[in-house]
Amino acid sequence: MNKKRNAHEGQFQNNQENYNRQSLESQAMTLIKSASEQNPVTRKKLARHLDVDDRTARLVIEVLRHNGERIIAHEKGGYFYAENEKQYRRWRDSITARIRNMNHMLQKMDGDRK
């Protein structure tokens, strides 16, 4: 019986888990690089392909991005690898706008309480 692997707060505690993480990252990159803006790979498909739960699939994407991989989340769902600088900059600009908006919201919520 094949059990799905689960994320553990982003921590991999022994060599076997480190090996699994590297394998997951490699497998994910292969699948993501085969996708495109017109045909992004869904997280559900990614999780199924990696034999992991949804949270672990998101963690793998996060780790890859922290390693410098330009993985873009499609506005309608799914992921693909930035094929050029223009694609990356468009996605980056949308993330920057979200960060600014959230920061503004937090400042308003904090008010004079700091």
C-alpha positions in Angstrom: 0.0 0.0 0.0 1.5 3.4 -1.0 1.0 6.1 1.5 1.3 9.8 0.5 4.2 11.7 1.9 3.3 14.7 4.1 5.1 18.0 4.7 6.6 18.5 8.2 6.9 22.2 8.6 9.4 22.3 5.8 11.9 20.3 7.8 13.5 17.0 6.6 15.1 15.3 9.5 17.4 12.6 8.2 19.3 11.6 5.1 16.5 9.6 3.6 14.1 12.5 3.9 16.8 14.8 2.3 17.1 12.4 -0.5 13.3 12.3 -0.9 13.2 16.1 -0.9 15.8 16.3 -3.6 14.0 13.7 -5.7 10.7 15.6 -5.3 12.3 18.8 -6.4 13.8 17.2 -9.4 10.6 15.5 -10.4 8.6 18.7 -9.9 11.0 20.7 -12.0 10.8 18.1 -14.8 7.0 18.4 -14.8 6.9 22.2 -14.4 9.4 22.7 -17.2 7.2 20.6 -19.5 4.3 22.9 -18.8 3.7 26.3 -20.4 1.7 29.5 -19.9 -0.9 28.1 -22.3 -0.9 24.7 -20.5 0.2 25.1 -16.9 0.5 22.0 -14.6 -2.0 22.1 -11.8 -1.0 21.5 -8.2 -3.4 18.6 -8.1 -1.5 17.0 -11.0 1.8 17.9 -9.5 0.8 16.3 -6.1 -0.5 13.2 -7.9 2.7 12.9 -10.0 4.9 13.3 -6.9 2.7 11.0 -4.8 2.4 13.7 -2.1 -0.4 15.7 -0.5 -1.3 19.3 -1.6 0.6 20.9 1.2 3.8 19.1 0.3 3.3 20.1 -3.4 3.1 23.7 -2.3 6.2 23.3 -0.1 8.2 21.8 -3.0 7.2 24.9 -5.2 8.3 27.2 -2.3 11.6 25.4 -1.9 12.3 25.6 -5.6 11.5 29.3 -5.7 13.8 29.9 -2.7 16.5 28.1 -4.7 16.0 30.7 -7.5 13.8 28.8 -9.9 11.4 31.1 -11.7 8.2 29.1 -11.3 5.2 31.2 -12.1 1.7 30.7 -10.7 -0.8 31.1 -13.5 -3.6 33.5 -12.8 -6.2 30.8 -13.6 -4.4 28.0 -11.7 -1.3 25.9 -12.2 2.4 26.5 -12.6 4.9 26.9 -15.4 8.5 27.9 -15.7 9.1 31.5 -16.9 10.1 31.2 -20.5 11.5 34.7 -20.7 12.1 37.8 -18.7 8.9 39.5 -19.7 6.8 36.6 -18.2 8.8 36.6 -15.0 8.6 40.4 -14.6 4.8 40.4 -15.2 4.4 37.8 -12.4 6.9 39.5 -10.2 5.0 42.8 -10.5 1.8 41.2 -9.5 3.4 39.7 -6.4 5.0 43.0 -5.5 1.6 44.7 -5.7 0.1 42.1 -3.4 2.9 42.6 -0.9 2.3 46.4 -0.9 -1.4 45.9 -0.5 -1.0 43.5 2.4 1.6 45.8 4.0 -0.8 48.8 3.7 -3.6 46.7 5.2 -1.4 45.7 8.2 -0.4 49.3 8.8 -4.1 50.3 8.9 -5.0 47.4 11.2 -2.1 48.2 13.5 -3.2 51.9 13.7 -1.7 53.6 16.8 -1.3 50.3 18.7 2.4 50.0 18.0 
